[in-house]
Amino acid sequence: MAAGFVRQVLVSAAPGRLILQAPPGVVRWTLAGTSCSVRYTMIKKTVWGGIRGSGGGAGGAACQWAPHLSLGAGGEFYSRGVDFSVIGGKVLPARGVRVRVGLANGATTLFTPHDAMWLEIVQWCGAYNKTSIKTVELIGPRGVMIARKVIKLGARKLKTPQC
């Protein structure tokens, strides 16, 4: 698996819960809307060592409603040889907007939130500092930036030198 943004598939979305698979068929990620906690569960055994049914999670700082873009969910997860960074939260307005996440290496992804909730998963290894999440932006219907947050993460310790 290459470092960087992980392809996601929506499993379900409701005002209080967002469930994605990323990578599809391998890991299920759940964002709880009230607490902004995020959990993951391995769906199947993987070539990089993930064991079906194993998982973990991180408590959130509650998804406090900011004027437009709130961040609350997040953390770094290690699963049997693969490291993931996860970030998520809520947006206002709940419809007609998109979220853009930027990495230290300049790569970006743009996606539509589900029921005002969003979650982005990044896999990192090797040149891991280049895949640090650096910015999150809320983009309006006409492509105008509504809000921007700069993410300051602590130094990471690389658990696996290569993927």
Secondary structure, DSSP 4 states (H G I P E B T S, - for coil): --SEEPP-EEEEEETTEEEEESSTTTEEEEEETTT--EEEEE-S--TT---TT-EEEE--------SSEEEEEEEEEEETTEEEEEEEEEESSSSS-EEEEEETTS-EEEE--BTTEEEEEEEE-SSGGGG-EEEEEEE-TTS-EEEEEE--PPPP--S-S--
